[in-house]
Amino acid sequence: MSRFFCNMKKYYKYAIRSAKAELKSEVADSYLNWLWWVIEPFCFMIIYSFIFGVVFKNNEPYFASFVMVGLAAWDFFNRMISGSVKLIINNRDLVTKVYLPKYILLFSKSLTYLFKMAISLGLAFGLMLFQHVPLTWHILWIFPILVVLYIITFGIGMILMHFGVSFNDLGNLTNIVLRMVFYLSGIFFNIKTRLHGFLGHVLLRVNPAAFCMNELRQVTIYGGLPTFKWLILWLIVGIGLCAYGIHVIHKNENSYAKVI
């Protein structure tokens, strides 16, 4: 782990510059430029709110804010997981020509995803003000919850990044699993009120995306406290995933260039 922190300290400036360059390149040829980072999540929120709130008559209080918070967490989780599988292969030229700890590639990507999630959460906060959601000091718990979400996704991302070099079908398999997780994470419905008993408990506790969404809504929309026991448990799981991911990447660091 000491090697990991030394590398992060050494290469974090590169990761920041790389993330900035990627964000600029995304909107370089667009007339609306950076406004797309606001327009895209806002439009998806409107579409999903209409379909599930109006068409399917979801009676969840503050439904637009409910959906926006869920989408912010899901987009980060989905982008981190799906984007990690082919990350080393997609950076073949960089990996084969210079030495760079491979998790720096994922860290750089995560900065762009964090930036976009911050915009989505800002929109969610604006919606909460517009809908007169009663805000409490419990909203500050959003930061520890986001830390846990980041650690979990970073750990899973490193593991998938490693195995994605050798297993070409891992990307397709990951997309199928993410599609399933998308519908089971309660983005458009409240798992607590729609699914009672063992099934609802399992979906909220075993699925990290559903758990973090529920906790974010708990402290922002409902003004409650997070579930500390499960938050700590998922933090431990996330650290374990990160430790394993760092281990396999360090162990196979010199073999990636040969495989790709």
Backbone bond lengths (Angstrom), bond angles and torsions (degrees), N, CA, C in turn:
res aa  C-N    CA-C-N  psi(-1)  N-CA   C-N-CA  omega(-1)  CA-C   N-CA-C  phi
1 M - - - 1.466 - - 1.529 111.60 -
2 S 1.354 115.84 -31.62 1.468 118.48 179.66 1.521 110.68 -63.43
3 R 1.340 116.02 -35.75 1.466 120.00 177.35 1.526 110.48 -64.86
4 F 1.312 116.97 -38.15 1.459 121.81 178.92 1.526 110.71 -61.34
5 F 1.338 116.39 -49.08 1.469 119.39 -178.13 1.535 111.52 -67.66
6 C 1.323 116.79 -33.44 1.469 119.25 176.29 1.527 110.87 -65.20
7 N 1.334 115.69 -42.06 1.463 119.60 178.91 1.527 111.63 -67.19
8 M 1.324 116.67 -38.77 1.463 119.63 178.28 1.526 110.42 -63.52
9 K 1.317 116.35 -40.51 1.462 120.39 178.20 1.530 110.96 -65.89
10 K 1.331 116.04 -36.37 1.457 120.86 -176.33 1.523 112.41 -75.22
11 Y 1.337 116.74 -36.43 1.459 120.25 -171.04 1.533 114.34 -110.47
12 Y 1.327 118.02 5.67 1.466 118.14 -175.22 1.535 112.01 -65.10
13 K 1.332 117.97 -31.44 1.458 120.32 178.40 1.525 110.56 -66.15
14 Y 1.332 115.42 -38.75 1.463 118.73 175.65 1.521 110.34 -62.47
15 A 1.333 116.98 -43.53 1.467 121.47 -178.96 1.526 110.95 -60.96
16 I 1.319 117.02 -40.76 1.466 120.67 179.88 1.519 110.84 -66.89
17 R 1.331 116.95 -44.48 1.475 120.18 179.00 1.525 110.74 -63.82
18 S 1.330 116.59 -40.58 1.458 120.84 179.42 1.530 111.23 -64.33
19 A 1.335 116.48 -40.83 1.463 120.48 179.25 1.522 110.77 -65.40
20 K 1.324 116.89 -42.54 1.464 120.66 178.23 1.522 110.97 -62.38
21 A 1.329 116.55 -42.27 1.462 120.55 -179.74 1.524 110.84 -64.09
22 E 1.327 116.85 -39.60 1.463 119.80 179.43 1.516 111.48 -66.57
23 L 1.325 116.70 -41.61 1.461 119.96 178.52 1.525 111.43 -62.95
24 K 1.312 116.29 -40.58 1.468 119.84 178.66 1.524 111.21 -66.58
25 S 1.331 116.76 -39.01 1.459 120.00 -177.99 1.527 111.51 -68.60
26 E 1.336 117.17 -29.07 1.463 120.84 -179.44 1.526 112.54 -62.87
27 V 1.314 115.93 -33.45 1.475 119.40 -174.96 1.526 112.39 -115.80
28 A 1.333 116.10 13.25 1.467 119.46 -174.77 1.522 112.31 -62.24
29 D 1.335 116.93 -38.03 1.468 120.62 -176.48 1.525 112.68 -101.63
30 S 1.302 116.96 17.69 1.461 120.77 -177.10 1.526 110.55 -104.16
31 Y 1.331 116.82 138.77 1.461 121.00 177.92 1.528 111.19 -68.92
32 L 1.333 116.43 -37.11 1.467 119.92 -178.87 1.522 112.62 -83.75
33 N 1.332 116.70 -10.81 1.460 122.04 174.13 1.523 111.42 54.22
34 W 1.330 116.57 -130.60 1.472 121.17 -173.60 1.522 113.09 -66.55
35 L 1.329 118.22 -14.34 1.468 120.49 179.82 1.528 112.00 -61.94
36 W 1.338 117.07 -22.41 1.457 119.83 178.17 1.518 111.75 -62.53
37 W 1.337 116.85 -29.66 1.465 119.52 179.11 1.526 111.28 -67.93
38 V 1.330 116.88 -21.03 1.465 121.83 175.73 1.524 110.62 -92.92
39 I 1.346 115.01 -42.91 1.468 119.88 -174.93 1.524 111.44 -64.80
40 E 1.319 116.78 -43.66 1.476 120.21 -174.37 1.527 112.67 -59.63
41 P 1.353 119.97 -56.68 1.467 118.04 179.93 1.519 113.33 -64.42
42 F 1.340 116.82 -33.05 1.460 119.51 -179.86 1.527 110.80 -66.46
43 C 1.331 116.56 -41.38 1.473 119.84 179.33 1.521 111.29 -66.48
44 F 1.329 116.96 -41.32 1.461 119.64 177.69 1.522 110.84 -62.36
45 M 1.339 116.81 -38.67 1.459 120.76 177.94 1.519 110.79 -61.21
46 I 1.346 116.66 -43.99 1.466 121.12 179.97 1.531 110.43 -63.29
47 I 1.334 116.68 -45.33 1.464 120.92 -178.82 1.522 110.99 -61.79
48 Y 1.333 116.10 -50.59 1.463 119.51 -177.56 1.522 111.79 -67.60
49 S 1.320 116.31 -36.16 1.466 119.40 178.68 1.522 110.36 -64.78
50 F 1.331 116.51 -38.67 1.464 119.75 179.14 1.531 110.89 -68.01
51 I 1.335 115.70 -47.69 1.464 119.12 -176.22 1.532 111.14 -64.31
52 F 1.322 116.06 -50.49 1.459 118.77 -173.66 1.529 112.76 -90.12
53 G 1.328 116.91 -21.44 1.457 118.89 179.16 1.511 113.38 -90.27
54 V 1.340 116.78 -39.52 1.462 121.46 -176.98 1.530 111.18 -96.36
55 V 1.336 115.83 -54.25 1.465 119.67 -176.55 1.526 111.21 -65.68
56 F 1.334 115.86 -48.64 1.465 119.85 -178.50 1.529 112.84 -94.57
57 K 1.328 116.48 3.58 1.458 123.37 171.57 1.532 112.82 53.74
58 N 1.310 115.02 56.89 1.457 120.30 175.11 1.527 108.93 -79.16
59 N 1.313 117.56 125.47 1.463 122.67 -176.31 1.523 113.67 -97.51
60 E 1.311 116.70 17.36 1.462 120.43 -179.69 1.532 109.99 -62.22
61 P 1.342 117.93 129.99 1.477 119.94 178.62 1.538 111.23 -60.38
62 Y 1.328 115.88 141.52 1.465 122.51 178.53 1.542 110.29 53.06
63 F 1.324 115.68 50.54 1.462 120.26 -169.23 1.523 112.61 -62.00
64 A 1.343 118.08 -38.96 1.469 120.06 -179.77 1.528 110.85 -61.33
65 S 1.326 117.41 -43.95 1.459 121.19 176.91 1.523 110.60 -65.92
66 F 1.324 116.42 -38.84 1.468 122.74 177.85 1.521 110.18 -57.46
67 V 1.330 116.59 -46.73 1.462 121.40 -179.71 1.520 110.86 -68.24
68 M 1.334 117.90 -41.75 1.453 121.36 -175.88 1.521 111.42 -64.46
69 V 1.322 117.34 -41.24 1.468 120.77 177.59 1.524 109.88 -63.86
70 G 1.347 116.31 -42.89 1.450 120.18 178.78 1.517 112.74 -63.11
71 L 1.330 116.55 -43.04 1.466 120.49 179.92 1.527 111.64 -65.64
72 A 1.322 117.29 -37.52 1.466 120.42 179.45 1.524 110.62 -60.87
73 A 1.335 116.38 -46.66 1.460 120.57 179.72 1.527 110.93 -68.20
74 W 1.341 116.64 -42.76 1.460 119.74 -176.97 1.527 111.99 -66.40
75 D 1.327 117.51 -43.45 1.461 120.38 -179.04 1.522 110.95 -58.89
76 F 1.325 117.03 -41.31 1.465 119.88 178.49 1.525 110.02 -65.18
77 F 1.328 116.71 -48.69 1.461 121.54 -179.73 1.524 110.56 -59.33
78 N 1.309 117.23 -47.26 1.463 122.48 -176.84 1.527 111.72 -65.55
79 R 1.327 116.93 -44.54 1.455 120.06 -178.95 1.525 111.70 -66.06
80 M 1.316 116.82 -40.12 1.460 120.44 179.50 1.523 111.18 -64.01
81 I 1.336 116.46 -45.86 1.457 119.95 -175.90 1.526 110.90 -71.77
82 S 1.330 117.32 -51.21 1.469 120.05 -177.27 1.529 112.02 -68.05
83 G 1.324 116.65 -34.54 1.460 119.72 -177.91 1.509 114.57 -76.72
84 S 1.321 117.93 -15.21 1.463 120.86 -175.98 1.525 112.96 -82.51
85 V 1.344 117.75 -26.84 1.463 121.18 -170.53 1.528 111.72 -59.82
86 K 1.312 117.51 -47.89 1.462 121.67 -176.86 1.530 112.48 -102.97
87 L 1.304 116.97 18.87 1.464 120.08 -171.96 1.524 111.88 -65.51
88 I 1.317 118.02 -43.22 1.466 120.49 -179.90 1.522 110.26 -68.85
89 I 1.330 117.07 -43.01 1.468 120.72 179.63 1.523 111.30 -64.07
90 N 1.330 116.39 -40.35 1.468 119.95 -179.92 1.521 112.74 -68.87
91 N 1.331 116.58 -18.73 1.467 121.17 176.92 1.528 110.20 -109.37
92 R 1.323 115.48 37.88 1.470 122.43 -176.24 1.527 112.04 -54.60
93 D 1.323 117.62 -45.91 1.466 120.58 -177.02 1.519 111.88 -62.11
94 L 1.320 116.02 -40.82 1.464 120.55 179.62 1.519 111.17 -69.61
95 V 1.324 116.27 -43.85 1.470 121.26 -176.25 1.521 111.55 -65.80
96 T 1.336 117.49 -37.59 1.458 120.87 -175.52 1.530 113.81 -83.66
97 K 1.328 117.22 -14.89 1.465 119.11 -174.52 1.524 113.89 -105.98
98 V 1.313 118.12 -34.24 1.470 120.88 -178.24 1.525 109.25 -131.74
99 Y 1.334 114.80 157.31 1.458 118.43 176.06 1.526 109.63 -84.84
100 L 1.311 114.42 128.12 1.461 121.30 175.71 1.527 107.23 -150.24
101 P 1.321 118.16 124.62 1.469 118.56 176.14 1.522 109.77 -54.56
102 K 1.312 116.14 128.17 1.470 120.22 -168.72 1.524 112.59 -64.50
103 Y 1.327 117.58 -27.86 1.462 118.29 178.95 1.527 112.00 -72.65
104 I 1.330 117.50 -12.70 1.464 120.02 173.44 1.526 109.98 -66.85
105 L 1.333 116.43 -33.59 1.469 120.23 176.19 1.523 110.49 -61.09
106 L 1.333 115.59 -43.95 1.460 120.24 179.33 1.524 110.99 -69.37
107 F 1.320 116.69 -38.68 1.462 120.43 178.96 1.529 110.54 -62.68
108 S 1.339 116.43 -41.63 1.459 120.19 178.10 1.519 110.92 -62.57
109 K 1.349 116.66 -45.00 1.456 120.73 177.07 1.520 111.06 -59.84
110 S 1.327 115.99 -41.62 1.466 119.96 -176.73 1.520 111.65 -62.77
111 L 1.330 117.14 -29.76 1.468 119.61 178.50 1.523 111.14 -65.77
112 T 1.342 116.85 -38.36 1.464 119.24 176.94 1.528 110.52 -67.34
113 Y 1.337 116.80 -38.98 1.462 120.04 179.26 1.525 111.33 -68.99
114 L 1.333 116.42 -36.62 1.467 120.01 177.15 1.527 110.74 -64.09
115 F 1.327 115.78 -39.91 1.456 120.32 178.99 1.528 110.55 -60.82
116 K 1.336 116.23 -44.75 1.468 120.35 -179.41 1.530 110.85 -69.13
117 M 1.337 117.17 -35.74 1.452 119.32 177.26 1.524 110.58 -66.48
118 A 1.323 117.25 -36.56 1.464 120.59 178.36 1.526 110.62 -62.24
119 I 1.345 116.56 -38.68 1.467 119.97 176.87 1.522 110.40 -64.25
120 S 1.338 116.86 -44.72 1.467 120.99 179.75 1.523 111.47 -62.65
121 L 1.327 116.52 -41.63 1.461 119.58 178.75 1.524 111.00 -68.31
122 G 1.340 116.96 -32.50 1.459 120.01 174.49 1.521 111.20 -63.84
123 L 1.347 116.29 -40.97 1.463 120.35 175.39 1.519 110.88 -63.65
124 A 1.333 116.14 -40.08 1.467 120.09 178.60 1.524 110.82 -62.48
125 F 1.324 116.40 -40.99 1.466 120.26 178.77 1.533 110.53 -64.57
126 G 1.345 115.97 -40.59 1.465 119.32 176.82 1.519 111.58 -63.02
127 L 1.335 116.86 -39.54 1.465 120.87 177.45 1.524 111.37 -64.36
128 M 1.325 116.13 -39.44 1.465 119.92 179.39 1.526 111.00 -63.41
129 L 1.319 115.76 -38.99 1.465 119.01 176.18 1.523 110.64 -66.42
130 F 1.339 115.85 -40.97 1.463 120.50 179.93 1.526 111.59 -64.56
131 Q 1.328 116.26 -37.58 1.465 120.93 -179.45 1.529 112.82 -88.40
132 H 1.322 116.58 4.37 1.467 122.57 178.16 1.531 111.77 58.59
133 V 1.332 114.51 44.44 1.467 119.38 174.38 1.524 108.15 -70.97
134 P 1.348 118.28 126.81 1.470 119.49 178.87 1.532 110.96 -67.22
135 L 1.319 116.63 114.82 1.459 121.35 -178.15 1.525 110.86 -95.38
136 T 1.325 116.00 140.18 1.463 121.95 178.38 1.526 109.35 -125.38
137 W 1.316 115.74 174.01 1.467 119.44 179.43 1.524 111.31 -67.52
138 H 1.321 117.75 -13.77 1.467 121.07 178.55 1.529 111.75 -63.21
139 I 1.330 116.42 -16.48 1.461 119.77 179.59 1.526 111.34 -62.25
140 L 1.339 117.06 -21.53 1.466 121.03 179.00 1.523 112.03 -65.83
141 W 1.339 116.22 -20.24 1.469 119.43 178.03 1.523 111.30 -68.90
142 I 1.313 117.16 -6.40 1.459 120.08 178.09 1.531 111.28 -59.96
143 F 1.331 117.10 -32.29 1.465 120.33 -176.51 1.530 112.64 -69.89
144 P 1.347 119.82 -48.58 1.470 118.20 174.35 1.521 113.40 -60.40
145 I 1.335 117.20 -35.89 1.469 119.93 179.28 1.521 110.27 -65.53
146 L 1.340 117.38 -41.40 1.456 121.08 178.73 1.528 111.08 -66.54
147 V 1.325 116.96 -34.17 1.472 120.36 176.09 1.529 110.27 -62.45
148 V 1.330 116.10 -44.67 1.465 120.26 178.70 1.525 109.94 -63.28
149 L 1.334 117.32 -43.98 1.466 121.16 177.93 1.521 110.51 -59.29
150 Y 1.317 117.06 -42.66 1.467 120.36 -179.12 1.520 111.26 -65.07
151 I 1.321 117.02 -45.67 1.466 120.88 -177.86 1.527 110.59 -62.50
152 I 1.325 117.15 -42.36 1.469 120.87 179.25 1.523 110.66 -62.10
153 T 1.327 116.69 -51.00 1.465 120.23 -176.68 1.529 111.49 -67.79
154 F 1.319 117.55 -34.97 1.464 120.29 178.55 1.523 110.15 -66.18
155 G 1.339 116.62 -40.40 1.460 120.38 178.27 1.520 111.59 -64.72
156 I 1.338 116.72 -48.57 1.469 120.24 178.06 1.528 110.42 -62.11
157 G 1.321 116.24 -39.93 1.459 120.74 -179.32 1.519 112.34 -61.86
158 M 1.326 117.74 -42.32 1.464 120.31 179.00 1.520 111.46 -63.52
159 I 1.329 116.42 -40.72 1.469 120.03 179.82 1.525 110.54 -65.18
160 L 1.329 117.27 -46.08 1.458 120.78 178.99 1.523 111.27 -65.86
161 M 1.322 116.93 -35.51 1.457 121.17 178.43 1.525 110.59 -62.04
162 H 1.310 116.16 -39.79 1.470 120.92 178.91 1.524 111.13 -66.78
163 F 1.327 117.34 -53.72 1.461 120.46 -175.91 1.527 112.10 -72.92
164 G 1.331 117.41 -21.54 1.455 120.49 178.62 1.514 113.40 -66.24
165 V 1.338 117.35 -19.98 1.464 121.17 177.87 1.526 110.82 -69.06
166 S 1.323 116.71 -37.39 1.462 121.47 -173.61 1.518 113.84 -97.00
167 F 1.331 117.25 -29.18 1.462 121.13 -174.98 1.531 109.56 -110.08
168 N 1.318 115.40 105.26 1.460 120.41 -176.31 1.523 113.20 -67.36
169 D 1.341 116.48 -27.72 1.462 120.07 -177.73 1.530 113.11 -83.70
170 L 1.324 116.82 -3.17 1.460 119.37 -176.70 1.527 111.62 -63.56
171 G 1.323 117.10 -33.77 1.455 120.18 179.36 1.516 112.22 -63.48
172 N 1.337 116.46 -44.85 1.466 120.28 178.69 1.526 111.12 -65.51
173 L 1.323 116.34 -41.72 1.460 120.56 178.91 1.526 110.77 -63.53
174 T 1.324 116.65 -41.35 1.464 121.07 178.90 1.515 111.43 -62.46
175 N 1.330 116.95 -41.10 1.472 120.41 179.14 1.526 111.59 -63.35
176 I 1.329 116.99 -37.99 1.470 120.53 178.30 1.529 110.28 -65.81
177 V 1.325 116.05 -45.61 1.467 120.33 179.88 1.524 110.49 -63.24
178 L 1.328 117.00 -42.48 1.460 120.17 179.63 1.523 111.66 -64.75
179 R 1.326 117.09 -35.97 1.462 120.23 176.83 1.528 110.45 -61.81
180 M 1.326 115.38 -42.08 1.459 120.15 178.86 1.534 110.87 -66.72
181 V 1.331 115.88 -44.18 1.468 120.69 -179.77 1.525 110.43 -63.70
182 F 1.337 117.06 -34.57 1.458 121.99 179.13 1.529 111.19 -55.56
183 Y 1.326 116.86 -46.18 1.462 120.80 -177.63 1.524 112.97 -80.58
184 L 1.326 117.23 -15.63 1.459 120.66 -178.69 1.529 112.71 -101.37
185 S 1.332 117.11 5.39 1.464 120.16 -174.98 1.520 113.83 -97.40
186 G 1.328 118.02 -2.81 1.456 119.81 176.78 1.509 113.98 72.92
187 I 1.333 116.94 34.26 1.461 119.82 178.82 1.525 110.51 -66.30
188 F 1.344 116.06 -37.34 1.462 121.04 -175.07 1.528 112.76 -111.35
189 F 1.309 117.42 3.49 1.462 120.54 178.26 1.516 109.21 -149.25
190 N 1.312 115.42 156.80 1.450 121.72 179.91 1.524 108.91 -90.16
191 I 1.329 116.03 111.77 1.458 120.52 -177.13 1.526 111.00 -60.82
192 K 1.318 116.83 -35.35 1.466 120.41 -178.14 1.521 112.32 -62.16
193 T 1.329 116.75 -39.79 1.468 120.06 -176.09 1.522 112.86 -92.50
194 R 1.339 117.87 -23.68 1.463 120.30 -177.23 1.524 112.87 -92.14
195 L 1.330 117.12 -32.85 1.456 121.12 -177.49 1.524 109.22 -123.05
196 H 1.294 116.20 110.28 1.461 120.97 -177.26 1.531 110.24 -98.93
197 G 1.314 115.26 162.90 1.454 120.38 173.74 1.512 113.48 78.15
198 F 1.329 114.70 -150.06 1.464 121.73 -171.44 1.527 112.26 -63.27
199 L 1.349 118.00 -42.61 1.457 121.41 -176.81 1.524 111.96 -61.77
200 G 1.329 115.89 -46.95 1.461 119.38 178.55 1.516 111.83 -63.00
201 H 1.341 116.55 -39.85 1.468 121.17 179.66 1.525 110.59 -62.90
202 V 1.338 116.18 -42.95 1.461 120.36 -179.48 1.522 110.92 -65.17
203 L 1.330 117.53 -45.66 1.463 120.79 -178.75 1.525 111.97 -61.69
204 L 1.323 116.63 -36.35 1.463 120.48 -178.39 1.522 112.91 -78.29
205 R 1.325 117.93 -27.87 1.459 120.68 -173.73 1.527 113.65 -101.14
206 V 1.341 116.96 -34.66 1.454 120.30 -175.15 1.527 112.11 -87.17
207 N 1.315 116.65 -31.07 1.467 121.72 179.96 1.535 108.76 -87.82
208 P 1.336 118.46 111.05 1.474 119.54 -177.42 1.519 113.40 -63.38
209 A 1.351 117.46 -33.29 1.464 120.34 179.13 1.522 110.07 -65.39
210 A 1.344 116.76 -47.36 1.467 121.10 179.23 1.521 110.97 -63.54
211 F 1.324 116.45 -41.31 1.466 120.19 -179.23 1.527 111.06 -61.72
212 C 1.334 117.04 -48.70 1.468 120.08 -177.26 1.525 111.34 -67.56
213 M 1.340 117.57 -37.26 1.468 120.10 175.40 1.519 110.72 -60.06
214 N 1.322 115.72 -47.77 1.463 120.22 -178.24 1.521 111.41 -62.25
215 E 1.328 116.50 -40.36 1.463 119.95 179.81 1.526 111.29 -68.29
216 L 1.321 117.21 -39.54 1.468 120.48 177.63 1.525 111.02 -62.66
217 R 1.319 116.74 -42.43 1.461 120.08 177.99 1.518 111.05 -68.16
218 Q 1.311 116.85 -34.64 1.450 120.58 -179.17 1.523 111.66 -61.34
219 V 1.341 116.53 -41.58 1.468 119.62 -175.37 1.524 112.63 -88.96
220 T 1.341 117.53 -19.64 1.469 119.57 -178.07 1.523 112.25 -98.19
221 I 1.339 116.50 -54.96 1.464 120.74 -173.78 1.524 112.19 -85.15
222 Y 1.335 116.50 -41.87 1.464 120.08 -174.30 1.524 113.68 -95.28
223 G 1.337 117.37 -6.50 1.456 120.62 175.93 1.514 114.94 66.23
224 G 1.332 117.16 25.15 1.452 121.10 -179.46 1.512 112.50 -100.00
225 L 1.321 115.33 -175.45 1.455 122.09 176.92 1.525 109.49 -98.57
226 P 1.320 117.17 152.36 1.469 119.11 177.61 1.525 110.83 -70.74
227 T 1.316 115.77 165.22 1.459 121.56 176.20 1.527 107.65 -83.71
228 F 1.323 116.19 93.59 1.467 121.23 -169.18 1.522 112.58 -60.02
229 K 1.332 116.81 -41.11 1.467 119.85 -176.98 1.522 110.91 -59.28
230 W 1.334 116.48 -47.85 1.451 120.20 -178.60 1.520 112.25 -75.27
231 L 1.315 117.04 -28.80 1.462 120.35 176.37 1.532 109.96 -64.85
232 I 1.322 116.12 -43.72 1.467 120.52 178.25 1.528 110.20 -67.04
233 L 1.326 116.53 -40.13 1.460 120.34 179.86 1.531 111.20 -62.13
234 W 1.331 116.30 -44.65 1.463 119.39 178.86 1.520 111.84 -69.23
235 L 1.332 117.23 -29.83 1.465 120.16 174.21 1.523 110.21 -63.19
236 I 1.320 116.69 -43.82 1.467 121.05 178.42 1.526 110.56 -63.71
237 V 1.339 115.98 -43.62 1.467 120.07 177.76 1.530 110.38 -60.81
238 G 1.338 116.36 -44.01 1.460 120.58 179.85 1.519 112.12 -62.19
239 I 1.326 116.91 -41.85 1.467 120.65 177.97 1.528 110.08 -63.64
240 G 1.340 116.27 -40.14 1.459 120.41 177.07 1.525 111.87 -62.20
241 L 1.336 116.46 -42.45 1.468 120.44 177.52 1.528 111.05 -63.30
242 C 1.331 116.18 -41.37 1.464 120.13 178.32 1.529 111.10 -64.22
243 A 1.331 116.32 -42.94 1.467 120.40 -179.79 1.524 110.79 -61.05
244 Y 1.336 116.08 -43.03 1.462 119.76 178.91 1.531 110.80 -67.16
245 G 1.335 116.82 -42.97 1.458 120.36 178.95 1.517 112.17 -61.23
246 I 1.323 116.87 -43.68 1.465 121.18 177.99 1.524 110.40 -62.70
247 H 1.329 116.45 -40.72 1.460 121.06 -179.08 1.527 111.48 -62.08
248 V 1.332 117.24 -48.94 1.473 119.01 -176.15 1.527 111.03 -70.20
249 I 1.323 117.64 -31.89 1.461 119.58 178.26 1.520 110.87 -69.86
250 H 1.342 117.28 -43.94 1.466 120.16 177.25 1.528 110.88 -63.01
251 K 1.315 116.05 -38.31 1.470 120.79 -177.81 1.526 111.57 -67.38
252 N 1.330 117.11 -34.19 1.463 121.09 -175.19 1.525 112.99 -110.13
253 E 1.306 116.43 16.14 1.464 121.46 -173.98 1.531 112.93 -53.37
254 N 1.333 116.19 -41.70 1.463 119.97 -174.87 1.531 114.15 -84.69
255 S 1.317 116.23 -7.00 1.476 118.65 -175.97 1.521 112.80 -95.96
256 Y 1.329 118.35 -16.61 1.456 120.51 -176.33 1.519 112.63 -60.78
257 A 1.336 116.54 -43.76 1.467 120.56 -178.09 1.535 111.00 -63.04
258 K 1.320 116.66 -32.89 1.472 119.87 179.96 1.521 111.05 -73.08
259 V 1.327 116.77 -36.89 1.467 120.68 -175.92 1.525 111.30 -71.83
260 I 1.341 116.32 -41.88 1.470 118.87 -175.04 1.532 111.76 -86.75
